[in-house]
Amino acid sequence: MLFRIEQRLLVFIINCFFMTYAFAAVDKPFIVTDITSFDEPWALAFLPDGRLLVTEKKGKLLIVSQDGKKIGPVSGVPEVDYGGQGGFGDVMPHPDFENNNVIYLSYVEAGQDNKRGAAVIKAQLVINSEGGALSDIEVIWRQNPKVTGRGHYGHRLIFSDNGYLFISSGDRQKFDPAQNMKANLGKIIRLHDDGSIPSDNPFVEHGGITSQIWSLGHRNPLGIAFDEDGQLWNIEMGPKGGDELNRVERGENYGYPIVSNGDHYDGRDIPDHPTRPEFTPPKTWWTPVISPSAFIIYSGDLFANWKGMGFITGLSSESLVRIEFNGENAHEAERFDMGGRIRSIKQGPNGGIWILEDGRNSNKSRLLKLVPRQEKSIH
C-alpha cells in the first residue's frame, strides 16, 4: 500500500511539472487560426478534395470548406438520441471514397425502456451546391446490449492501412460489460468495411458478438490511431484518475474494471495494474487526468520534427498533449494550454493540425487550424 501511494505521488508530481512547464510558456510553436464555429461539434474528417465533414452532437452533418464556409448540411442522416455524452459521433470517409463515395457515421440511437447505444452506419454521400445527401444507408454495427444512462459511448472510427474498420466502444459506465465476452461494450471492435467479421479476429470461433472483439477491458476509449508501423494505440478516460494510453494488441485484455490506476468516483479503491500482471498495462497514464477526447499520430511534413508523434486533445485539461514513442513505449513530452475544452483533432491534407473545441461550459465551439510558427524551431 505504501509503495502504491508513493508511486501515485510521483506520477502526480511529474504531471504537475508538465502542466506548469507548458502553461507557463509564453509562445507556442504554432500559430492558431480561428476558422469558424459550430453548435456542439464532435468530430471532423477531410474528404479527398480538401473539404471537411463536421458532426454536431444534436444531429447535423455539415460540409465545410477550409476557409470556414459552411457549404450546407447533409440530408438523410439518422435520428440521434441526444443528451449527456450522446448524439452524433464520429465521421470517416471510406479509404476509397474517391471511387465509391462511401462514408461512415457513428451516433447514439434510442432503444426500448429508456435504453440506448451507439451505432455505425455506412452510406453513400452525394455532394451538391446546397450541401449533400445520404443514400443507401445501412447500419453495420451496434453496441450490444443497449443500456440506460447517457455516457461512455466511445464510438470513434478508424481504418487500418489494410482496410479494416476499427470502432472504439465504451463501457457505458456499467463496468462489468468491459469483461463480458458476450457484450461489445468496453471493447475495441474490428470489422470489414461492410460490417462483416474478419476470419482472423482473435475470438472469431466463438461467433456472435464475441467474434467482433479485437481487445477488451477498456473504459471509455475516445481516441484510436495507427502509428507508422501499423500498430494501433488508444487513449481512454480513466475513472477518478488513471487516464490511459494503450498499445492495443490482438486479443489482449486491458483489465478494466478489475484494475485501473484510478479509483471509483465515490472513493472506493480499484487495484492498480501492477497487482494483476495477467492484464496488459497502459504505456503511460495520468493522475491528475487530462480527460482525453481524441488522438492522432502525426504523419505530415509541415511540422517536420513532430512526424511520428502522437497528439491527444484534452477536455478538463483544456490542452493538446504531445506524445513521444520509443519502440513499444510512450510518454508525454509536452503540453500546450489551448484555453478551452478540445473535443477532436485531425491532420489536414497539407499537414496542418485541425482541432474542434467542445463548446461545453463556454461559448467556444470553434474549428481551429494550427501551423508552425516559423520563427520558432519545434523540438
N, C-alpha and C positions, 0 to 999 in steps of 0.2 A: 504493500500500500504506500509506504514512504517513497519507494522508487517511482511509483506511478505519479505521485504528487510532484516530485522533483522533475520528472520528465515533462509533465504538463506545464510546470512553471517555466522551464527552459524554453519550450515552444512559445509560450506567451511572451517572454522577453524578446525572443527573436522576431516574432511577428510585430511586436510593438516597435522594434528598431526599424523594420522595413517601412511601417506606416509613418514613423517620424521622419525617416530619410526622404521618402517620396513626397510627403505632404509639405515638407519644408522647402522643396525645390522651387525656385522662382520661375525658371523656364523649363518647359517640357521640350523634348527633342522633336516635337511635331507641331504643326500648325493645325488648328481646328477650324473648319469652315461649317457654318450653320447652313444646311441645305433647305430644309423645310420642316414642317411639324405635322403630327398626326394625333388621332384620338386613341390613346392606349395602344400603341403599336407593340407587336410581339416578335415579329420575325421579318427578315428581308432576304431576298435572293436575287442574283443577277441573271438575266436572260442573255443568250449569246450575242444579241445586238447591243448590249450595254444597258438596256433599261432595267429597272428594278421591279420586283414584285414585293409588296409590303402587306402584311396581315395586321388587322386591328382586332383586338380581343372581342369586341362586340359583334363581329361577324362580317367585316368588309375585307375584300382583297382588292388592292389598288395597283395600278400600273403607273410608274413614276419615272420621269427622265432624270438623268444625273444632275441636271441643273435645278431639280426640285419641282418641275412642272408635273402636276397630277393629271395624267392623260385621261384617267377615268377609272371607275370601279369595274370589277368583273362580275357579270351576272351569272346566275345559276349555281352560286356557291351553296353548300349545305347549311341548314339551320343549325346554329350553335346554341349550346346551353351555357349562357354567360353568367358568371358570378364567381366570386372568390378568385382563385387562380385559373379559372376555366374560361374557355371561349375559343376563338380561333387560335391556332398554334403555329406550327412551322409551315414553310413552303419550300419546295425543292423541285427545280426542273429535272426532267429525265436527262441522263448523260447524253442522249441522242436527240435532244429537244429540237435541234435544227431540222431534223428529218421527220420526227413524229409528233411534235407539238404537245407532248405529254408533260403534265406537272403532277405533283403530289402535295396534298394538304393534310395537316393534322388538325383536329378540332375536338371539342367536347360535345358529346351527344347525350340527350336525356334518355333515361330508361324508365321502367315502372317503379312505383313506390319510392319516389324521390331519390332514385339511384341514377348514376351517370358514369360515363367513362370516355376515354379518348378513342378516337377512330382515325383511320387514314384512308383517304380516297385517292384514286388515280383518275385523271380526267384529261380530255383534250382542251387546250386553251386556244381560242381563236381571238386574235387581237384586231380591233378596229379603231376608227378615229375617236370613238367615244369611250374607249376602254377595252373591254373584251367580254367573252362569254365562255362558260364551261359547257362541254357536252360529253357524251359517252362516260358519264360518271359511274364509278364502281368503287364500293367500299372493299378494300383489300385486307384490312386488319382492324381488329377491335380489342380494347382492353377487356379481359375476362377474368373474373366476374365484374360486372358493374356494381358499384358500392355507393353508399351515402357519403356526404362530405364534398368539399369543393377544392381540395388541394392535391398536390403531388401527382400531376398528370405526366410530367416529363415531356413526352411526345416530340422530341427532336428527331430530325430525319437527316440521313447522310447516305450517299452511295460510295461504295468502295471502288477502286480503280478497275476491279474485275466484274463490276456490275451488280453487286449485291446491295440490297436496301437494308440499312440498319435503322432500327427505331429504339429510342430510349423510352422505357415505360416505368413511371414512378410507382411507389408502393401505395399511393393514395392515402397515406397516413394511417394505414391499417396494420403496419409492422409485419405480422406473420406471413402475408402472401409473398413477401420477398424470398422466403424459403420454401414456399409451396410449389412443387413442380407441376401441379395441375392448374395453376394460375399463371398468367403472364404479367402480373404486377411485380414491380421491383426487379425487372429483368432488362437485359439488352436483347433485342429481337433481331434475327437475320432471316431475310426473305429474298426470293427472286423478285424482279421488278413487277411481276403480275400478282404478287402476294402468295405464290405457291412456296412450298417448303424445299429448300436445298437438300439434296440427298446426303450431304456430308455434314449437316448440322450435328452438334455433339449428342443430342438426345433424340434423334430422329426415329430410332427404333421403338420409342415409347408411343409415337403417334399423337394425334390431337394437339392440344395447346402446348404440351411439353416439347413437341418437335420444333416449335418456333424458337426456342430459347438458345441464345448464344452464351450468355453468362447470367449469373443470378446473385442475390444478396445485395442489391442496390437499394438506395433510399429514394432520392429524387434526382435522377440524372438529367441535368438540364443543358449539358453540352457534350457533344461527341465529335471527334476529329481524328483523321488519319495522319500519321507522320510520313516523312519522305520514304520510309521503308515499308509503308503499307500497314504499319501497326496501329491498331485502334486504341485511343485513350478516351476516358470520360471524366467529366467533372460533375460532382454531385453535392447537394446540400446535406450536411450532417444535421443531427438534432441540435441540442444546446452545446455547440462546439463540434469540432471534428469534421468540417468540410473536407472533401477528399478529391484528390487527383489519382485516378487508377489507370494502370496499363491493362487494358481489357483483353483477356486471352480466352480462347475457345474452351468452353465448359467449366470455367473457373467460378468459384463461389467467393464473393467478397464480404460475406459474413453478417450483413445487416438483417435483422435487428439483434442478432446474438452478440455481436461485437461492434464497437464503434469507439472512436477516440473522443466522442462527446457523450453527453448524458441526456436522459429524458428531460423535457421542459419542466416537469414537476419536481426535478431534483433527484429522482431515482437513478441509481448508478447503472451504466451499461459497461460490461467488461471491455477493456481496451483490446486492440488487435493482438498484441504480444501474448495475451493469455490463451489464445486459441490458434496455434500455428497451422492448423488444418485449413484455415481460411486465408485467402490472399489479401495481404495488407495493402493500403494505399502507398503510392510512391512519395507523396507528400500530403500534408494535411494542415488545417488552420484552426487554431483557437487563439484569439478571437476569430470568429468566422468572417469570411468575405462575402457570403451569400452569393455563390456563383450562379450565373444565369445563362451563359453561353460560352462557347470555346471555339477557337480556330488554331490551326498550326500554320504559320505564315510560310508561303512558298514563292512570294514575288521577289522582284528585283529593286523596287522603289526604295524600300527600307533594306538595303543590301546586307547590313550587318545583323539584321533580325531574321534572316532566312533560316527556316527550320525551327524557329522558336514558337512557343505557344503564347496565346493571349486569352485571358479569362476576363469576362465582364462581371462586375460586382454590383449587387443591389444595395444592401445596407452599407457596404463599404464604399459605395459610390466611386468605384475605382476601375482601372484597367491594370491587370496584373500580368507581367511578363514572366514566362516560364522558360528556363533553360533545361535542355535534356542532355544527359550523359549516359549513352547506351540505354539500359533499361531503367535508369533512374531519372528523376526530375526534381527541380527545386525552384522556388520563387527567386527571381533575380532582381526584380524592380517593380515598383508600384506607382501608378500615376493617379492623382486625385482628379476626377472628372467633374466634381461639383454637382453630381446628380446620380440617381439610380440608373444603371445601364442594363438594358434588357437583352440586347442582341448585338452580334458582331459578324461581319463578313469581309473577306478580302475582295476588293474590286478588280475589274478587268485590267487596270493599269498598275495594280499593286498598292493602291491606296487602301486604308483601313476604314471601313464604314461601320458606324455604330448607331443604335437606336436607344434613346432614353426611354425609361419606363413610363413616366408620367404620373406615377403614384406619389402621393404626398406633396406634390408640387404641380406647377403648370408646365413643367418641362417634359416634352414628349417629341423631341427633335430628332431628325436624321442629321448626323454629323459625319464629316469626312476628315480623315487625318492624313496629312502628307508630311514628309520630313521638313524640319526647319533647317534650311540649307547651311546657315552659318554655324550650326552645331553638329559635331560628329556624334554618331549613335553608337553606343557601346553596349 
